[in-house]
């Protein structure tokens, strides 16, 4: 029984770290000059997943919305990719990929966007493959993270008994 309790304590500790890493935003917003801390954007209506702690203003939010709405004319998939890309810079967790105020996009994210929007993926050939925003773990709404953590807890409890 003690090994199971130790395993439970370890998993609970890891989940706590995951929770803290997801909810605590220590990154400075490098898309601002001078750099600033993230803050709530109550007037943001498009990039809402990061509205409680955002590196974007209402102006940035409106520009992201306009870009995505233009992409909607191409396809739903294009709209989804453009929305994710346009809102990525608002997420404080993505500020590690901001250089000179611009989000450095990975080749894989560029290719997904080009493919969804009917562009040539060869335009992405010069994009980096490391130290860049890939979109793989972009903005995860806090409610989804909470549900995932609850499911992990239930799984651990089921293993114990």
Phi and psi in radians as a Rosetta constraint file:
Dihedral C 1 N 2 CA 2 C 2 CIRCULARHARMONIC -1.112 0.35
Dihedral N 2 CA 2 C 2 N 3 CIRCULARHARMONIC -0.697 0.35
Dihedral C 2 N 3 CA 3 C 3 CIRCULARHARMONIC -1.080 0.35
Dihedral N 3 CA 3 C 3 N 4 CIRCULARHARMONIC -0.602 0.35
Dihedral C 3 N 4 CA 4 C 4 CIRCULARHARMONIC -1.190 0.35
Dihedral N 4 CA 4 C 4 N 5 CIRCULARHARMONIC -0.705 0.35
Dihedral C 4 N 5 CA 5 C 5 CIRCULARHARMONIC -1.152 0.35
Dihedral N 5 CA 5 C 5 N 6 CIRCULARHARMONIC -0.668 0.35
Dihedral C 5 N 6 CA 6 C 6 CIRCULARHARMONIC -1.129 0.35
Dihedral N 6 CA 6 C 6 N 7 CIRCULARHARMONIC -0.727 0.35
Dihedral C 6 N 7 CA 7 C 7 CIRCULARHARMONIC -1.099 0.35
Dihedral N 7 CA 7 C 7 N 8 CIRCULARHARMONIC -0.750 0.35
Dihedral C 7 N 8 CA 8 C 8 CIRCULARHARMONIC -1.063 0.35
Dihedral N 8 CA 8 C 8 N 9 CIRCULARHARMONIC -0.771 0.35
Dihedral C 8 N 9 CA 9 C 9 CIRCULARHARMONIC -1.103 0.35
Dihedral N 9 CA 9 C 9 N 10 CIRCULARHARMONIC -0.703 0.35
Dihedral C 9 N 10 CA 10 C 10 CIRCULARHARMONIC -1.120 0.35
Dihedral N 10 CA 10 C 10 N 11 CIRCULARHARMONIC -0.819 0.35
Dihedral C 10 N 11 CA 11 C 11 CIRCULARHARMONIC -1.138 0.35
Dihedral N 11 CA 11 C 11 N 12 CIRCULARHARMONIC -0.699 0.35
Dihedral C 11 N 12 CA 12 C 12 CIRCULARHARMONIC -1.097 0.35
Dihedral N 12 CA 12 C 12 N 13 CIRCULARHARMONIC -0.692 0.35
Dihedral C 12 N 13 CA 13 C 13 CIRCULARHARMONIC -1.119 0.35
Dihedral N 13 CA 13 C 13 N 14 CIRCULARHARMONIC -0.773 0.35
Dihedral C 13 N 14 CA 14 C 14 CIRCULARHARMONIC -1.107 0.35
Dihedral N 14 CA 14 C 14 N 15 CIRCULARHARMONIC -0.685 0.35
Dihedral C 14 N 15 CA 15 C 15 CIRCULARHARMONIC -1.151 0.35
Dihedral N 15 CA 15 C 15 N 16 CIRCULARHARMONIC -0.644 0.35
Dihedral C 15 N 16 CA 16 C 16 CIRCULARHARMONIC -1.114 0.35
Dihedral N 16 CA 16 C 16 N 17 CIRCULARHARMONIC -0.733 0.35
Dihedral C 16 N 17 CA 17 C 17 CIRCULARHARMONIC -1.097 0.35
Dihedral N 17 CA 17 C 17 N 18 CIRCULARHARMONIC -0.722 0.35
Dihedral C 17 N 18 CA 18 C 18 CIRCULARHARMONIC -1.083 0.35
Dihedral N 18 CA 18 C 18 N 19 CIRCULARHARMONIC -0.750 0.35
Dihedral C 18 N 19 CA 19 C 19 CIRCULARHARMONIC -1.061 0.35
Dihedral N 19 CA 19 C 19 N 20 CIRCULARHARMONIC -0.844 0.35
Dihedral C 19 N 20 CA 20 C 20 CIRCULARHARMONIC -1.115 0.35
Dihedral N 20 CA 20 C 20 N 21 CIRCULARHARMONIC -0.746 0.35
Dihedral C 20 N 21 CA 21 C 21 CIRCULARHARMONIC -1.107 0.35
Dihedral N 21 CA 21 C 21 N 22 CIRCULARHARMONIC -0.571 0.35
Dihedral C 21 N 22 CA 22 C 22 CIRCULARHARMONIC -1.386 0.35
Dihedral N 22 CA 22 C 22 N 23 CIRCULARHARMONIC -0.586 0.35
Dihedral C 22 N 23 CA 23 C 23 CIRCULARHARMONIC -1.728 0.35
Dihedral N 23 CA 23 C 23 N 24 CIRCULARHARMONIC -0.329 0.35
Dihedral C 23 N 24 CA 24 C 24 CIRCULARHARMONIC -1.725 0.35
Dihedral N 24 CA 24 C 24 N 25 CIRCULARHARMONIC 2.124 0.35
Dihedral C 24 N 25 CA 25 C 25 CIRCULARHARMONIC -1.915 0.35
Dihedral N 25 CA 25 C 25 N 26 CIRCULARHARMONIC 1.804 0.35
Dihedral C 25 N 26 CA 26 C 26 CIRCULARHARMONIC -1.779 0.35
Dihedral N 26 CA 26 C 26 N 27 CIRCULARHARMONIC -0.139 0.35
Dihedral C 26 N 27 CA 27 C 27 CIRCULARHARMONIC -1.204 0.35
Dihedral N 27 CA 27 C 27 N 28 CIRCULARHARMONIC 2.427 0.35
Dihedral C 27 N 28 CA 28 C 28 CIRCULARHARMONIC -1.459 0.35
Dihedral N 28 CA 28 C 28 N 29 CIRCULARHARMONIC 2.653 0.35
Dihedral C 28 N 29 CA 29 C 29 CIRCULARHARMONIC -1.429 0.35
Dihedral N 29 CA 29 C 29 N 30 CIRCULARHARMONIC 1.871 0.35
Dihedral C 29 N 30 CA 30 C 30 CIRCULARHARMONIC -1.501 0.35
Dihedral N 30 CA 30 C 30 N 31 CIRCULARHARMONIC -0.047 0.35
Dihedral C 30 N 31 CA 31 C 31 CIRCULARHARMONIC -1.556 0.35
Dihedral N 31 CA 31 C 31 N 32 CIRCULARHARMONIC 0.127 0.35
Dihedral C 31 N 32 CA 32 C 32 CIRCULARHARMONIC -2.000 0.35
Dihedral N 32 CA 32 C 32 N 33 CIRCULARHARMONIC 2.609 0.35
Dihedral C 32 N 33 CA 33 C 33 CIRCULARHARMONIC -2.258 0.35
Dihedral N 33 CA 33 C 33 N 34 CIRCULARHARMONIC 1.931 0.35
Dihedral C 33 N 34 CA 34 C 34 CIRCULARHARMONIC -1.313 0.35
Dihedral N 34 CA 34 C 34 N 35 CIRCULARHARMONIC 2.875 0.35
Dihedral C 34 N 35 CA 35 C 35 CIRCULARHARMONIC -0.983 0.35
Dihedral N 35 CA 35 C 35 N 36 CIRCULARHARMONIC 2.504 0.35
Dihedral C 35 N 36 CA 36 C 36 CIRCULARHARMONIC -2.347 0.35
Dihedral N 36 CA 36 C 36 N 37 CIRCULARHARMONIC 2.911 0.35
Dihedral C 36 N 37 CA 37 C 37 CIRCULARHARMONIC -1.402 0.35
Dihedral N 37 CA 37 C 37 N 38 CIRCULARHARMONIC 2.677 0.35
Dihedral C 37 N 38 CA 38 C 38 CIRCULARHARMONIC -1.159 0.35
Dihedral N 38 CA 38 C 38 N 39 CIRCULARHARMONIC 2.697 0.35
Dihedral C 38 N 39 CA 39 C 39 CIRCULARHARMONIC -2.597 0.35
Dihedral N 39 CA 39 C 39 N 40 CIRCULARHARMONIC 2.891 0.35
Dihedral C 39 N 40 CA 40 C 40 CIRCULARHARMONIC -1.150 0.35
Dihedral N 40 CA 40 C 40 N 41 CIRCULARHARMONIC 2.505 0.35
Dihedral C 40 N 41 CA 41 C 41 CIRCULARHARMONIC -2.144 0.35
Dihedral N 41 CA 41 C 41 N 42 CIRCULARHARMONIC 1.433 0.35
Dihedral C 41 N 42 CA 42 C 42 CIRCULARHARMONIC -1.152 0.35
Dihedral N 42 CA 42 C 42 N 43 CIRCULARHARMONIC -0.393 0.35
Dihedral C 42 N 43 CA 43 C 43 CIRCULARHARMONIC -1.615 0.35
Dihedral N 43 CA 43 C 43 N 44 CIRCULARHARMONIC 0.016 0.35
Dihedral C 43 N 44 CA 44 C 44 CIRCULARHARMONIC -1.323 0.35
Dihedral N 44 CA 44 C 44 N 45 CIRCULARHARMONIC 2.177 0.35
Dihedral C 44 N 45 CA 45 C 45 CIRCULARHARMONIC -2.048 0.35
Dihedral N 45 CA 45 C 45 N 46 CIRCULARHARMONIC -0.122 0.35
Dihedral C 45 N 46 CA 46 C 46 CIRCULARHARMONIC -1.889 0.35
Dihedral N 46 CA 46 C 46 N 47 CIRCULARHARMONIC -0.951 0.35
Dihedral C 46 N 47 CA 47 C 47 CIRCULARHARMONIC -1.558 0.35
Dihedral N 47 CA 47 C 47 N 48 CIRCULARHARMONIC 1.182 0.35
Dihedral C 47 N 48 CA 48 C 48 CIRCULARHARMONIC -1.452 0.35
Dihedral N 48 CA 48 C 48 N 49 CIRCULARHARMONIC -0.295 0.35
Dihedral C 48 N 49 CA 49 C 49 CIRCULARHARMONIC -1.132 0.35
Dihedral N 49 CA 49 C 49 N 50 CIRCULARHARMONIC -0.437 0.35
Dihedral C 49 N 50 CA 50 C 50 CIRCULARHARMONIC -1.975 0.35
Dihedral N 50 CA 50 C 50 N 51 CIRCULARHARMONIC 0.252 0.35
Dihedral C 50 N 51 CA 51 C 51 CIRCULARHARMONIC -1.045 0.35
Dihedral N 51 CA 51 C 51 N 52 CIRCULARHARMONIC -0.529 0.35
Dihedral C 51 N 52 CA 52 C 52 CIRCULARHARMONIC -1.339 0.35
Dihedral N 52 CA 52 C 52 N 53 CIRCULARHARMONIC -0.380 0.35
Dihedral C 52 N 53 CA 53 C 53 CIRCULARHARMONIC -2.608 0.35
Dihedral N 53 CA 53 C 53 N 54 CIRCULARHARMONIC 1.613 0.35
Dihedral C 53 N 54 CA 54 C 54 CIRCULARHARMONIC -2.178 0.35
Dihedral N 54 CA 54 C 54 N 55 CIRCULARHARMONIC 2.672 0.35
Dihedral C 54 N 55 CA 55 C 55 CIRCULARHARMONIC -1.784 0.35
Dihedral N 55 CA 55 C 55 N 56 CIRCULARHARMONIC 0.200 0.35
Dihedral C 55 N 56 CA 56 C 56 CIRCULARHARMONIC -2.019 0.35
Dihedral N 56 CA 56 C 56 N 57 CIRCULARHARMONIC 2.696 0.35
Dihedral C 56 N 57 CA 57 C 57 CIRCULARHARMONIC -1.798 0.35
Dihedral N 57 CA 57 C 57 N 58 CIRCULARHARMONIC 3.092 0.35
Dihedral C 57 N 58 CA 58 C 58 CIRCULARHARMONIC -1.076 0.35
Dihedral N 58 CA 58 C 58 N 59 CIRCULARHARMONIC -0.580 0.35
Dihedral C 58 N 59 CA 59 C 59 CIRCULARHARMONIC -1.130 0.35
Dihedral N 59 CA 59 C 59 N 60 CIRCULARHARMONIC -0.809 0.35
Dihedral C 59 N 60 CA 60 C 60 CIRCULARHARMONIC -1.057 0.35
Dihedral N 60 CA 60 C 60 N 61 CIRCULARHARMONIC -0.728 0.35
Dihedral C 60 N 61 CA 61 C 61 CIRCULARHARMONIC -1.070 0.35
Dihedral N 61 CA 61 C 61 N 62 CIRCULARHARMONIC -0.749 0.35
Dihedral C 61 N 62 CA 62 C 62 CIRCULARHARMONIC -1.143 0.35
Dihedral N 62 CA 62 C 62 N 63 CIRCULARHARMONIC -0.672 0.35
Dihedral C 62 N 63 CA 63 C 63 CIRCULARHARMONIC -1.136 0.35
Dihedral N 63 CA 63 C 63 N 64 CIRCULARHARMONIC -0.721 0.35
Dihedral C 63 N 64 CA 64 C 64 CIRCULARHARMONIC -1.092 0.35
Dihedral N 64 CA 64 C 64 N 65 CIRCULARHARMONIC -0.738 0.35
Dihedral C 64 N 65 CA 65 C 65 CIRCULARHARMONIC -1.086 0.35
Dihedral N 65 CA 65 C 65 N 66 CIRCULARHARMONIC -0.765 0.35
Dihedral C 65 N 66 CA 66 C 66 CIRCULARHARMONIC -1.106 0.35
Dihedral N 66 CA 66 C 66 N 67 CIRCULARHARMONIC -0.715 0.35
Dihedral C 66 N 67 CA 67 C 67 CIRCULARHARMONIC -1.087 0.35
Dihedral N 67 CA 67 C 67 N 68 CIRCULARHARMONIC -0.818 0.35
Dihedral C 67 N 68 CA 68 C 68 CIRCULARHARMONIC -1.173 0.35
Dihedral N 68 CA 68 C 68 N 69 CIRCULARHARMONIC -0.682 0.35
Dihedral C 68 N 69 CA 69 C 69 CIRCULARHARMONIC -1.119 0.35
Dihedral N 69 CA 69 C 69 N 70 CIRCULARHARMONIC -0.608 0.35
Dihedral C 69 N 70 CA 70 C 70 CIRCULARHARMONIC -1.156 0.35
Dihedral N 70 CA 70 C 70 N 71 CIRCULARHARMONIC -0.661 0.35
Dihedral C 70 N 71 CA 71 C 71 CIRCULARHARMONIC -1.196 0.35
Dihedral N 71 CA 71 C 71 N 72 CIRCULARHARMONIC -0.450 0.35
Dihedral C 71 N 72 CA 72 C 72 CIRCULARHARMONIC -1.059 0.35
Dihedral N 72 CA 72 C 72 N 73 CIRCULARHARMONIC -0.473 0.35
Dihedral C 72 N 73 CA 73 C 73 CIRCULARHARMONIC -1.160 0.35
Dihedral N 73 CA 73 C 73 N 74 CIRCULARHARMONIC -0.425 0.35
Dihedral C 73 N 74 CA 74 C 74 CIRCULARHARMONIC -1.451 0.35
Dihedral N 74 CA 74 C 74 N 75 CIRCULARHARMONIC -0.997 0.35
Dihedral C 74 N 75 CA 75 C 75 CIRCULARHARMONIC -2.982 0.35
Dihedral N 75 CA 75 C 75 N 76 CIRCULARHARMONIC 2.869 0.35
Dihedral C 75 N 76 CA 76 C 76 CIRCULARHARMONIC -1.140 0.35
Dihedral N 76 CA 76 C 76 N 77 CIRCULARHARMONIC -0.702 0.35
Dihedral C 76 N 77 CA 77 C 77 CIRCULARHARMONIC -1.101 0.35
Dihedral N 77 CA 77 C 77 N 78 CIRCULARHARMONIC -0.704 0.35
Dihedral C 77 N 78 CA 78 C 78 CIRCULARHARMONIC -1.106 0.35
Dihedral N 78 CA 78 C 78 N 79 CIRCULARHARMONIC -0.788 0.35
Dihedral C 78 N 79 CA 79 C 79 CIRCULARHARMONIC -0.987 0.35
Dihedral N 79 CA 79 C 79 N 80 CIRCULARHARMONIC -0.827 0.35
Dihedral C 79 N 80 CA 80 C 80 CIRCULARHARMONIC -1.064 0.35
Dihedral N 80 CA 80 C 80 N 81 CIRCULARHARMONIC -0.770 0.35
Dihedral C 80 N 81 CA 81 C 81 CIRCULARHARMONIC -1.170 0.35
Dihedral N 81 CA 81 C 81 N 82 CIRCULARHARMONIC -0.742 0.35
Dihedral C 81 N 82 CA 82 C 82 CIRCULARHARMONIC -1.157 0.35
Dihedral N 82 CA 82 C 82 N 83 CIRCULARHARMONIC -0.708 0.35
Dihedral C 82 N 83 CA 83 C 83 CIRCULARHARMONIC -1.065 0.35
Dihedral N 83 CA 83 C 83 N 84 CIRCULARHARMONIC -0.831 0.35
Dihedral C 83 N 84 CA 84 C 84 CIRCULARHARMONIC -1.066 0.35
Dihedral N 84 CA 84 C 84 N 85 CIRCULARHARMONIC -0.765 0.35
Dihedral C 84 N 85 CA 85 C 85 CIRCULARHARMONIC -1.179 0.35
Dihedral N 85 CA 85 C 85 N 86 CIRCULARHARMONIC -0.767 0.35
Dihedral C 85 N 86 CA 86 C 86 CIRCULARHARMONIC -1.162 0.35
Dihedral N 86 CA 86 C 86 N 87 CIRCULARHARMONIC -0.578 0.35
Dihedral C 86 N 87 CA 87 C 87 CIRCULARHARMONIC -1.541 0.35
Dihedral N 87 CA 87 C 87 N 88 CIRCULARHARMONIC -0.202 0.35
Dihedral C 87 N 88 CA 88 C 88 CIRCULARHARMONIC -1.035 0.35
Dihedral N 88 CA 88 C 88 N 89 CIRCULARHARMONIC -0.647 0.35
Dihedral C 88 N 89 CA 89 C 89 CIRCULARHARMONIC -1.217 0.35
Dihedral N 89 CA 89 C 89 N 90 CIRCULARHARMONIC -0.305 0.35
Dihedral C 89 N 90 CA 90 C 90 CIRCULARHARMONIC -1.316 0.35
Dihedral N 90 CA 90 C 90 N 91 CIRCULARHARMONIC -0.395 0.35
Dihedral C 90 N 91 CA 91 C 91 CIRCULARHARMONIC -1.379 0.35
Dihedral N 91 CA 91 C 91 N 92 CIRCULARHARMONIC 2.085 0.35
Dihedral C 91 N 92 CA 92 C 92 CIRCULARHARMONIC -0.994 0.35
Dihedral N 92 CA 92 C 92 N 93 CIRCULARHARMONIC -0.493 0.35
Dihedral C 92 N 93 CA 93 C 93 CIRCULARHARMONIC -1.207 0.35
Dihedral N 93 CA 93 C 93 N 94 CIRCULARHARMONIC -0.333 0.35
Dihedral C 93 N 94 CA 94 C 94 CIRCULARHARMONIC -1.618 0.35
Dihedral N 94 CA 94 C 94 N 95 CIRCULARHARMONIC 0.022 0.35
Dihedral C 94 N 95 CA 95 C 95 CIRCULARHARMONIC -1.166 0.35
Dihedral N 95 CA 95 C 95 N 96 CIRCULARHARMONIC -0.328 0.35
Dihedral C 95 N 96 CA 96 C 96 CIRCULARHARMONIC -1.139 0.35
Dihedral N 96 CA 96 C 96 N 97 CIRCULARHARMONIC -0.304 0.35
Dihedral C 96 N 97 CA 97 C 97 CIRCULARHARMONIC -1.781 0.35
Dihedral N 97 CA 97 C 97 N 98 CIRCULARHARMONIC 0.165 0.35
Dihedral C 97 N 98 CA 98 C 98 CIRCULARHARMONIC -1.657 0.35
Dihedral N 98 CA 98 C 98 N 99 CIRCULARHARMONIC 2.209 0.35
Dihedral C 98 N 99 CA 99 C 99 CIRCULARHARMONIC -2.250 0.35
Dihedral N 99 CA 99 C 99 N 100 CIRCULARHARMONIC 2.204 0.35
Dihedral C 99 N 100 CA 100 C 100 CIRCULARHARMONIC 0.917 0.35
Dihedral N 100 CA 100 C 100 N 101 CIRCULARHARMONIC 0.679 0.35
Dihedral C 100 N 101 CA 101 C 101 CIRCULARHARMONIC 1.404 0.35
Dihedral N 101 CA 101 C 101 N 102 CIRCULARHARMONIC 0.031 0.35
Dihedral C 101 N 102 CA 102 C 102 CIRCULARHARMONIC -2.078 0.35
Dihedral N 102 CA 102 C 102 N 103 CIRCULARHARMONIC 2.407 0.35
Dihedral C 102 N 103 CA 103 C 103 CIRCULARHARMONIC -1.288 0.35
Dihedral N 103 CA 103 C 103 N 104 CIRCULARHARMONIC 2.174 0.35
Dihedral C 103 N 104 CA 104 C 104 CIRCULARHARMONIC -1.444 0.35
Dihedral N 104 CA 104 C 104 N 105 CIRCULARHARMONIC 1.995 0.35
Dihedral C 104 N 105 CA 105 C 105 CIRCULARHARMONIC -1.684 0.35
Dihedral N 105 CA 105 C 105 N 106 CIRCULARHARMONIC 2.387 0.35
Dihedral C 105 N 106 CA 106 C 106 CIRCULARHARMONIC -1.293 0.35
Dihedral N 106 CA 106 C 106 N 107 CIRCULARHARMONIC 2.762 0.35
Dihedral C 106 N 107 CA 107 C 107 CIRCULARHARMONIC -0.996 0.35
Dihedral N 107 CA 107 C 107 N 108 CIRCULARHARMONIC -0.737 0.35
Dihedral C 107 N 108 CA 108 C 108 CIRCULARHARMONIC -1.105 0.35
Dihedral N 108 CA 108 C 108 N 109 CIRCULARHARMONIC -0.731 0.35
Dihedral C 108 N 109 CA 109 C 109 CIRCULARHARMONIC -1.188 0.35
Dihedral N 109 CA 109 C 109 N 110 CIRCULARHARMONIC -0.684 0.35
Dihedral C 109 N 110 CA 110 C 110 CIRCULARHARMONIC -1.087 0.35
Dihedral N 110 CA 110 C 110 N 111 CIRCULARHARMONIC -0.747 0.35
Dihedral C 110 N 111 CA 111 C 111 CIRCULARHARMONIC -1.139 0.35
Dihedral N 111 CA 111 C 111 N 112 CIRCULARHARMONIC -0.705 0.35
Dihedral C 111 N 112 CA 112 C 112 CIRCULARHARMONIC -1.083 0.35
Dihedral N 112 CA 112 C 112 N 113 CIRCULARHARMONIC -0.750 0.35
Dihedral C 112 N 113 CA 113 C 113 CIRCULARHARMONIC -1.135 0.35
Dihedral N 113 CA 113 C 113 N 114 CIRCULARHARMONIC -0.820 0.35
Dihedral C 113 N 114 CA 114 C 114 CIRCULARHARMONIC -1.100 0.35
Dihedral N 114 CA 114 C 114 N 115 CIRCULARHARMONIC -0.710 0.35
Dihedral C 114 N 115 CA 115 C 115 CIRCULARHARMONIC -1.149 0.35
Dihedral N 115 CA 115 C 115 N 116 CIRCULARHARMONIC -0.759 0.35
Dihedral C 115 N 116 CA 116 C 116 CIRCULARHARMONIC -1.200 0.35
Dihedral N 116 CA 116 C 116 N 117 CIRCULARHARMONIC -0.522 0.35
Dihedral C 116 N 117 CA 117 C 117 CIRCULARHARMONIC -1.805 0.35
Dihedral N 117 CA 117 C 117 N 118 CIRCULARHARMONIC 0.137 0.35
Dihedral C 117 N 118 CA 118 C 118 CIRCULARHARMONIC 1.336 0.35
Dihedral N 118 CA 118 C 118 N 119 CIRCULARHARMONIC 0.380 0.35
Dihedral C 118 N 119 CA 119 C 119 CIRCULARHARMONIC -1.632 0.35
Dihedral N 119 CA 119 C 119 N 120 CIRCULARHARMONIC 2.988 0.35
Dihedral C 119 N 120 CA 120 C 120 CIRCULARHARMONIC -1.406 0.35
Dihedral N 120 CA 120 C 120 N 121 CIRCULARHARMONIC 2.123 0.35
Dihedral C 120 N 121 CA 121 C 121 CIRCULARHARMONIC -1.220 0.35
Dihedral N 121 CA 121 C 121 N 122 CIRCULARHARMONIC -0.282 0.35
Dihedral C 121 N 122 CA 122 C 122 CIRCULARHARMONIC -1.129 0.35
Dihedral N 122 CA 122 C 122 N 123 CIRCULARHARMONIC -0.383 0.35
Dihedral C 122 N 123 CA 123 C 123 CIRCULARHARMONIC -1.142 0.35
Dihedral N 123 CA 123 C 123 N 124 CIRCULARHARMONIC -0.267 0.35
Dihedral C 123 N 124 CA 124 C 124 CIRCULARHARMONIC -1.647 0.35
Dihedral N 124 CA 124 C 124 N 125 CIRCULARHARMONIC -0.066 0.35
Dihedral C 124 N 125 CA 125 C 125 CIRCULARHARMONIC -1.003 0.35
Dihedral N 125 CA 125 C 125 N 126 CIRCULARHARMONIC -0.572 0.35
Dihedral C 125 N 126 CA 126 C 126 CIRCULARHARMONIC -1.530 0.35
Dihedral N 126 CA 126 C 126 N 127 CIRCULARHARMONIC -0.012 0.35
Dihedral C 126 N 127 CA 127 C 127 CIRCULARHARMONIC -1.286 0.35
Dihedral N 127 CA 127 C 127 N 128 CIRCULARHARMONIC 2.622 0.35
Dihedral C 127 N 128 CA 128 C 128 CIRCULARHARMONIC -1.243 0.35
Dihedral N 128 CA 128 C 128 N 129 CIRCULARHARMONIC 2.806 0.35
Dihedral C 128 N 129 CA 129 C 129 CIRCULARHARMONIC -1.962 0.35
Dihedral N 129 CA 129 C 129 N 130 CIRCULARHARMONIC -0.187 0.35
Dihedral C 129 N 130 CA 130 C 130 CIRCULARHARMONIC -2.338 0.35
Dihedral N 130 CA 130 C 130 N 131 CIRCULARHARMONIC 2.838 0.35
Dihedral C 130 N 131 CA 131 C 131 CIRCULARHARMONIC 0.912 0.35
Dihedral N 131 CA 131 C 131 N 132 CIRCULARHARMONIC 0.858 0.35
Dihedral C 131 N 132 CA 132 C 132 CIRCULARHARMONIC -2.663 0.35
Dihedral N 132 CA 132 C 132 N 133 CIRCULARHARMONIC 2.929 0.35
Dihedral C 132 N 133 CA 133 C 133 CIRCULARHARMONIC -1.476 0.35
Dihedral N 133 CA 133 C 133 N 134 CIRCULARHARMONIC 2.106 0.35
Dihedral C 133 N 134 CA 134 C 134 CIRCULARHARMONIC -1.773 0.35
Dihedral N 134 CA 134 C 134 N 135 CIRCULARHARMONIC -0.290 0.35
Dihedral C 134 N 135 CA 135 C 135 CIRCULARHARMONIC 1.415 0.35
Dihedral N 135 CA 135 C 135 N 136 CIRCULARHARMONIC -0.077 0.35
Dihedral C 135 N 136 CA 136 C 136 CIRCULARHARMONIC -1.108 0.35
Dihedral N 136 CA 136 C 136 N 137 CIRCULARHARMONIC -0.758 0.35
Dihedral C 136 N 137 CA 137 C 137 CIRCULARHARMONIC -2.165 0.35
Dihedral N 137 CA 137 C 137 N 138 CIRCULARHARMONIC 1.005 0.35
Dihedral C 137 N 138 CA 138 C 138 CIRCULARHARMONIC -1.262 0.35
Dihedral N 138 CA 138 C 138 N 139 CIRCULARHARMONIC -2.677 0.35
Dihedral C 138 N 139 CA 139 C 139 CIRCULARHARMONIC -1.019 0.35
Dihedral N 139 CA 139 C 139 N 140 CIRCULARHARMONIC 2.088 0.35
Dihedral C 139 N 140 CA 140 C 140 CIRCULARHARMONIC -1.914 0.35
Dihedral N 140 CA 140 C 140 N 141 CIRCULARHARMONIC 1.965 0.35
Dihedral C 140 N 141 CA 141 C 141 CIRCULARHARMONIC -0.953 0.35
Dihedral N 141 CA 141 C 141 N 142 CIRCULARHARMONIC 2.481 0.35
Dihedral C 141 N 142 CA 142 C 142 CIRCULARHARMONIC -1.044 0.35
Dihedral N 142 CA 142 C 142 N 143 CIRCULARHARMONIC -0.577 0.35
Dihedral C 142 N 143 CA 143 C 143 CIRCULARHARMONIC -1.142 0.35
Dihedral N 143 CA 143 C 143 N 144 CIRCULARHARMONIC -0.705 0.35
Dihedral C 143 N 144 CA 144 C 144 CIRCULARHARMONIC -1.113 0.35
Dihedral N 144 CA 144 C 144 N 145 CIRCULARHARMONIC -0.696 0.35
Dihedral C 144 N 145 CA 145 C 145 CIRCULARHARMONIC -1.127 0.35
Dihedral N 145 CA 145 C 145 N 146 CIRCULARHARMONIC -0.715 0.35
Dihedral C 145 N 146 CA 146 C 146 CIRCULARHARMONIC -1.098 0.35
Dihedral N 146 CA 146 C 146 N 147 CIRCULARHARMONIC -0.753 0.35
Dihedral C 146 N 147 CA 147 C 147 CIRCULARHARMONIC -1.097 0.35
Dihedral N 147 CA 147 C 147 N 148 CIRCULARHARMONIC -0.756 0.35
Dihedral C 147 N 148 CA 148 C 148 CIRCULARHARMONIC -1.079 0.35
Dihedral N 148 CA 148 C 148 N 149 CIRCULARHARMONIC -0.724 0.35
Dihedral C 148 N 149 CA 149 C 149 CIRCULARHARMONIC -1.170 0.35
Dihedral N 149 CA 149 C 149 N 150 CIRCULARHARMONIC -0.653 0.35
Dihedral C 149 N 150 CA 150 C 150 CIRCULARHARMONIC -1.132 0.35
Dihedral N 150 CA 150 C 150 N 151 CIRCULARHARMONIC -0.718 0.35
Dihedral C 150 N 151 CA 151 C 151 CIRCULARHARMONIC -1.121 0.35
Dihedral N 151 CA 151 C 151 N 152 CIRCULARHARMONIC -0.690 0.35
Dihedral C 151 N 152 CA 152 C 152 CIRCULARHARMONIC -1.111 0.35
Dihedral N 152 CA 152 C 152 N 153 CIRCULARHARMONIC -0.709 0.35
Dihedral C 152 N 153 CA 153 C 153 CIRCULARHARMONIC -1.098 0.35
Dihedral N 153 CA 153 C 153 N 154 CIRCULARHARMONIC -0.749 0.35
Dihedral C 153 N 154 CA 154 C 154 CIRCULARHARMONIC -1.093 0.35
Dihedral N 154 CA 154 C 154 N 155 CIRCULARHARMONIC -0.726 0.35
Dihedral C 154 N 155 CA 155 C 155 CIRCULARHARMONIC -1.064 0.35
Dihedral N 155 CA 155 C 155 N 156 CIRCULARHARMONIC -0.745 0.35
Dihedral C 155 N 156 CA 156 C 156 CIRCULARHARMONIC -1.132 0.35
Dihedral N 156 CA 156 C 156 N 157 CIRCULARHARMONIC -0.769 0.35
Dihedral C 156 N 157 CA 157 C 157 CIRCULARHARMONIC -1.089 0.35
Dihedral N 157 CA 157 C 157 N 158 CIRCULARHARMONIC -0.667 0.35
Dihedral C 157 N 158 CA 158 C 158 CIRCULARHARMONIC -1.156 0.35
Dihedral N 158 CA 158 C 158 N 159 CIRCULARHARMONIC -0.603 0.35
Dihedral C 158 N 159 CA 159 C 159 CIRCULARHARMONIC -1.178 0.35
Dihedral N 159 CA 159 C 159 N 160 CIRCULARHARMONIC -0.539 0.35
Dihedral C 159 N 160 CA 160 C 160 CIRCULARHARMONIC -1.257 0.35
Dihedral N 160 CA 160 C 160 N 161 CIRCULARHARMONIC -0.526 0.35
